[in-house]
Amino acid sequence: MGKDKEVHPETRIGHIHLSVADLDRSLGFYRDLLGFRVTARYGDSAVFLSAGGYHHHIGLNTWAGKGVSGPDTHRAGIFHHAILYPSRKELARVLQRLMDEEYPLTGFADHGVSEAIYMNDPDGIGVELYADRPRHEWKVGNDGMVEMKTDPLDVADLLSELR
């Protein structure tokens, strides 16, 4: 692909909009557990949440109908969405909160470039919470490609950030 067809390097994915079965239940996860702030609400059909005053990072709606079923993992669609935390310490803080609330976690991984925690939201939508390692620590192969891996995450070491 020519340089004229590459996306600008400062381009970011701005937000995700999710169909959910119950707004209040989803708010219990995204607002009350993960800590996002409500920036707008449209009755009982949609709510928008953000971090740091952005207009919204997460949109939740019941436009498909209240009580709709969750995603089918055997069809094309989103495998999970990911929330990037600004530091390893902030990732440890949210992990501790999840553990304190006994929220079910589905996995942990050290990807070499990042450390990640996996779970499902109340509608069964996969969620990854992660923090990137500093770019100078990323391994890059001779072909210029970033080398990623999926190794076990040292959870105890991550939580030591809170001491």
Residue pairs with C-beta under 8 A, 6 or more apart in sequence:
14 57
15 56
15 57
15 58
15 59
16 57
16 58
16 59
16 81
17 58
17 59
17 60
17 61
18 26
18 58
18 59
18 60
18 61
18 81
18 121
18 123
18 125
19 61
19 62
19 63
19 64
19 68
19 123
20 26
20 60
20 61
20 62
20 68
20 121
20 122
20 123
21 62
21 66
21 67
21 68
21 69
21 70
21 122
21 123
22 62
22 66
22 67
22 122
23 44
23 45
23 46
23 47
23 60
23 61
23 62
25 122
26 47
26 60
26 121
26 122
26 123
27 38
27 47
27 49
27 60
28 122
29 121
29 122
30 36
30 49
30 58
30 60
30 121
31 37
31 38
31 49
33 97
33 98
33 101
33 103
34 83
34 94
34 129
35 51
35 94
35 97
36 49
36 50
36 51
36 57
36 58
37 49
37 50
37 51
38 47
38 48
38 49
39 48
39 49
39 50
39 53
39 54
39 55
39 56
40 47
40 48
40 55
40 56
41 47
41 48
44 62
45 61
45 62
45 63
46 59
46 60
46 61
46 62
46 63
47 59
47 60
47 61
48 55
48 56
48 58
48 59
48 60
49 56
49 57
49 58
49 59
49 60
50 56
50 57
50 58
51 57
57 83
62 68
70 123
70 124
70 125
71 77
71 78
71 123
71 124
71 125
78 125
78 126
79 126
80 118
80 125
80 126
80 127
80 128
81 125
81 126
81 127
81 128
82 116
82 127
82 128
82 129
82 130
83 127
83 128
83 129
83 130
84 130
84 131
84 132
85 91
85 94
85 129
85 130
85 131
86 131
87 131
88 115
88 131
88 158
88 161
89 161
89 162
90 131
91 115
91 117
91 129
91 130
91 131
91 158
91 161
92 158
92 159
92 160
92 161
92 162
93 162
94 117
94 129
95 117
95 129
95 155
95 158
95 159
96 159
96 162
98 105
98 117
98 119
103 119
104 119
104 120
105 117
105 118
105 119
106 118
106 119
106 120
106 126
107 117
107 118
108 116
108 117
108 118
108 152
108 153
108 155
109 115
109 116
109 118
109 150
109 151
109 152
109 153
110 116
110 149
110 150
110 151
110 152
110 153
110 154
111 130
111 148
111 149
111 150
111 151
112 133
112 138
112 139
112 147
112 148
112 149
112 151
113 132
113 133
113 137
113 138
113 146
113 148
114 130
114 131
114 132
114 133
115 130
115 131
115 133
115 153
115 158
116 128
116 129
116 130
116 153
117 128
117 129
117 130
117 153
118 126
118 127
118 128
118 129
119 126
119 127
119 129
120 126
120 127
121 127
138 146
138 147
139 146
139 147
140 146
140 147
141 147
